[in-house]
Amino acid sequence: MQPPQVNFDWLVTWERMNDGHRDSQVASILDSRLPSKAVCAFVEKLFADTICTFSERLQHVRNKGQWLYPAQYEEAYGKKVTSRIKCGHNPFLYARQVTNLRAEIDSDGFEVLLWDELPIDVDQINDK
């Protein structure tokens, strides 16, 4: 018997280290069918358009090989985890597959986005 299929979404957040703790802010939600290479391209473009100067943006579109902030897969056990992508420094974009993504109203009447982080799946770890 096969384990149940887990439905997931790509969640992209801005992450920032402040005074020793990490702050997160939702940047985007992407179609779960997107391959990780397309998500890498998206986060690089989003990072460039949001953080970078015009000259850095020109470098990004003209010379991808020399880009200062390439999207990179997280690593676990010395191998790439294609379901987790980072781009930038501080702040940086963090794209990852999450499950149970939902919008709810909090006790103050504001809409918030909630989700469950997925553990690293050994099947998603690829050789370098």
N, C-alpha and C positions, 0 to 999 in steps of 0.2 A: 504494500500500500504506500502511495506517495504522500509526502506531507502536503498540507493545504497550501495553495498558491497565496502569496502575500501580495496585496495590492499596495503600490507605493506611488508617491509623487516626488518630483525633484523640487526641493526647497532651497532657495538661495538667500543667505542672510549676510548682512554686513556685520563683521566681528571687529571689536576694538578692545584692546587691553587698556584699562584705566585703574591706576592705583592697585595693581595686583589682581584685579578681577576682570572678567570678560563680559562685555556688553554685547548684546545681539539685537539687530533690527532686521525685520523681513525686507528683502529687496525684490524678490520675485518668486513666482511659482511656475514651474515648467511642466509640460506634458511628460508623463511617465514613459512614453514611447521613444523619447529622444535618446539617441545613443550618447555615451559619455563624451565622445569627441565633439559633438555638437554643443553640449553643455560647456565644455572647455572654451569653445569659440565664443559662446554667449557671455560667459563671465569675463573673459578678456575684454570684449567690446564694452560691456557694462562698466567695468573698472575704468577703462580708458575714457569713456564718455563722462563719467562722474568725477573722477579724481585728477586726471592728467591735463597738462597744458596742451595747447594746440600743436606745438612742435612734437610733443610726445605722442599725440594722437596720429600725426602724420607718420611718425616712425612706426607706429603700430600697423598702419594699413600698408605701408610701403616695404617694410623690412621685418617681417614676422620673426625671422631668425635672430634678430638683434633686439627683440622686445625686452624691456627691462622687467616686466611683470608677467611672465608666462603662467598660464594656468598649469597647476601641477596636481597629480594624483597624490593622495595621502599614501603613506607606506605603513605596512604592518608585516612583521616577520621578514623584512628585507624585500618585500614585493609590493607592487602597485595595487591600490584598492580603487578600482575604477568607479565605484559608487560614491566616492568622496573626493572633492576637488577644491583646491584653494587657489586664490589669485590675489596678489598684492602683499603688502606688509602690514602696517598698522595705520589705517584700517585695512582689512582684507575681506574678500568675498569668500564665502564657504558654501559650496553647493553639495548637497548630499541627498540620497534617497531616504525618505521618511515614510512612515505609515500612519494611518489614522489621522490624517490632516483634516482639520475642521475649524470652522469659525464659530465662536460662541460669544455671548454677551457676559462680561464680568460683573461683579457686584456693584461697580460704579456706573454701569450702563454703557460701557465702551465695548466695541467689538474687538476681540482678540483672536489670534490664530494659535491653535494648539496642535501638537503632533507628538508622535512617539519616535524616538531615534532608533534606528535599526542597529543591532550589533554587527560587527564586521563578519561578513559571510565568507568563509574560506573559499567557496566556489567563485567569489568575485575577486580573488587575489590573483593577479597575473604576474608572470615572470617579467623582469625588467627588460 
